Amino acid sequence: MKQLAEFFGDQSETIKQYVDILLDRGISWGLMGPREGDRLWERHVLNSVAGEGLIPSGAQVVDVGSGAGLPGLPLAILRPDLRVTLVESLLRRSEFLELAVAELGLGDRVEVVRARAEEHRGQYQVVTSRAVAPLPRLVGWTRPLLARGGSMLALKGVSAQDELADSKDALTRAGLVGRVHEVTVPVVGESTWVIEITHR
């Protein structure tokens, strides 16, 4: 836990509180499977912030298909400079997010919007997603949200490079270009992969 405290610094208690919410209401409400509890930190929370270095200071961020708040809430907790909008279409999940944001005291810089990604309107410097949809579909949903000069960050597994290659034609048609970043999951030290999509 010392390494966690060092990584999250002043936000250590808030991130622990969020994990407690996930372990309690997140599981009892069916947002996460009971077996996820044992690997919540490394597989979900720390994995969610592995690519935070790709997000510019003070960015307006939208997290699409936010679910239980991953990666949006860990990013908002770690980076108080960010303004984060969590977009989630399902009622139970959006209610969970609203309660979590209130309990964590993040209401001044985190907003919950109940909508499908393709229905939401706005312009953001960064669009984040995790385990939402295959890349071509994700790009179709989120491109309208991407401000000029902004980037979409999709947290993917080891097959990120193959998924990007398979999506090249769809990206080209949309006037976008992608690259894969291998990043290190903090504290855990393992690699994960982030696909970054930007305007050509």
VENRA-V614988 format. One record per residue. N is the residue number from 0. SS is DSSP state (2 for helix, 1 for strand, 0 for the rest). PHI is phi as a letter, one per 40 degrees, with the letter a starting at -180 (NA if undefined). D_LAST is the distance of its C-alpha to the last C-alpha in Angstrom with 2 decimals. Layout:
BEGIN
N:SS:PHI:D_LAST + N:SS:PHI:D_LAST
END
This chain:
BEGIN
0:0:NA:42.15 + 1:2:c:42.34 + 2:2:c:38.91 + 3:2:c:37.50 + 4:2:c:39.22 + 5:2:c:37.85 + 6:2:c:34.24 + 7:2:c:34.37 + 8:2:f:36.75 + 9:2:c:37.88 + 10:2:c:36.09 + 11:2:d:38.16 + 12:2:c:40.58 + 13:2:c:37.94 + 14:2:c:36.03 + 15:2:c:39.43 + 16:2:c:40.31 + 17:2:c:37.15 + 18:2:c:38.04 + 19:2:c:41.56 + 20:2:c:40.25 + 21:2:c:38.26 + 22:2:c:41.37 + 23:2:c:43.55 + 24:2:c:42.01 + 25:2:d:38.84 + 26:2:c:41.06 + 27:2:c:43.86 + 28:0:c:41.50 + 29:0:g:39.97 + 30:0:c:36.44 + 31:0:b:36.90 + 32:0:c:39.30 + 33:2:d:42.41 + 34:2:c:41.58 + 35:2:c:38.37 + 36:2:d:40.58 + 37:2:c:41.39 + 38:2:b:37.79 + 39:2:c:36.31 + 40:2:c:35.49 + 41:2:c:33.85 + 42:2:c:32.19 + 43:2:b:31.04 + 44:2:c:31.32 + 45:2:c:30.46 + 46:2:d:27.79 + 47:2:c:26.13 + 48:0:b:25.79 + 49:0:c:24.80 + 50:0:c:21.16 + 51:2:c:22.14 + 52:2:c:21.24 + 53:2:c:17.50 + 54:0:c:18.31 + 55:0:c:18.68 + 56:0:c:22.15 + 57:0:g:23.16 + 58:0:c:20.15 + 59:1:c:20.55 + 60:1:b:20.13 + 61:1:b:20.63 + 62:1:b:22.05 + 63:1:c:22.04 + 64:0:g:25.01 + 65:0:c:26.64 + 66:0:g:29.95 + 67:0:c:32.22 + 68:0:h:29.71 + 69:0:b:27.77 + 70:0:c:25.54 + 71:2:d:25.62 + 72:2:c:29.21 + 73:2:d:29.36 + 74:2:c:26.25 + 75:2:c:27.92 + 76:2:c:31.17 + 77:2:c:29.88 + 78:0:b:27.71 + 79:0:c:29.79 + 80:0:c:27.19 + 81:0:c:24.88 + 82:1:b:25.33 + 83:1:b:24.83 + 84:1:b:25.01 + 85:1:c:26.27 + 86:1:b:25.67 + 87:1:a:28.24 + 88:0:c:29.77 + 89:0:c:33.06 + 90:2:d:35.98 + 91:2:c:37.56 + 92:2:c:34.38 + 93:2:c:33.50 + 94:2:c:37.14 + 95:2:d:36.96 + 96:2:c:33.90 + 97:2:c:35.69 + 98:2:c:38.79 + 99:2:c:36.97 + 100:2:d:35.12 + 101:2:c:38.51 + 102:2:c:40.43 + 103:0:c:37.99 + 104:0:g:38.11 + 105:0:b:34.37 + 106:0:c:34.68 + 107:0:c:33.76 + 108:0:a:30.15 + 109:1:b:29.55 + 110:1:b:29.57 + 111:1:b:30.12 + 112:1:b:28.94 + 113:1:c:30.53 + 114:0:a:28.06 + 115:0:c:25.84 + 116:0:d:22.17 + 117:0:c:21.43 + 118:0:c:24.21 + 119:0:c:23.25 + 120:0:b:21.76 + 121:0:i:20.22 + 122:0:b:17.24 + 123:1:b:16.77 + 124:1:c:15.06 + 125:1:b:15.55 + 126:1:b:16.27 + 127:1:b:18.60 + 128:1:a:20.37 + 129:1:a:22.99 + 130:0:f:24.62 + 131:0:c:23.59 + 132:0:a:22.27 + 133:0:d:20.57 + 134:2:d:16.80 + 135:2:d:16.06 + 136:2:c:18.55 + 137:2:c:17.36 + 138:2:c:13.80 + 139:2:c:15.64 + 140:2:c:17.86 + 141:2:b:15.67 + 142:2:d:12.49 + 143:2:c:14.78 + 144:2:c:15.78 + 145:1:c:12.53 + 146:1:c:12.65 + 147:1:d:9.99 + 148:1:g:9.25 + 149:1:c:10.88 + 150:1:a:10.81 + 151:1:b:12.72 + 152:1:b:15.35 + 153:1:b:17.36 + 154:1:c:20.60 + 155:1:b:21.49 + 156:0:c:24.28 + 157:0:c:24.78 + 158:0:c:23.17 + 159:2:d:19.66 + 160:2:c:18.50 + 161:2:c:20.11 + 162:2:c:18.68 + 163:2:c:15.08 + 164:2:c:16.05 + 165:2:c:17.74 + 166:0:b:14.77 + 167:2:d:12.33 + 168:2:c:13.16 + 169:2:c:12.91 + 170:2:c:9.41 + 171:2:c:8.41 + 172:2:c:10.64 + 173:0:c:9.21 + 174:0:g:5.69 + 175:1:b:4.97 + 176:1:b:5.54 + 177:1:b:8.98 + 178:1:a:11.68 + 179:1:b:15.35 + 180:1:b:17.49 + 181:1:c:21.23 + 182:1:b:22.99 + 183:1:c:26.69 + 184:0:c:28.45 + 185:0:d:30.54 + 186:0:g:34.32 + 187:0:c:34.13 + 188:0:g:32.35 + 189:0:c:30.80 + 190:1:c:27.24 + 191:1:a:24.79 + 192:1:b:21.14 + 193:1:b:18.16 + 194:1:c:14.92 + 195:1:b:12.09 + 196:1:b:9.15 + 197:1:b:6.35 + 198:1:c:3.79 + 199:0:c:0.00
END
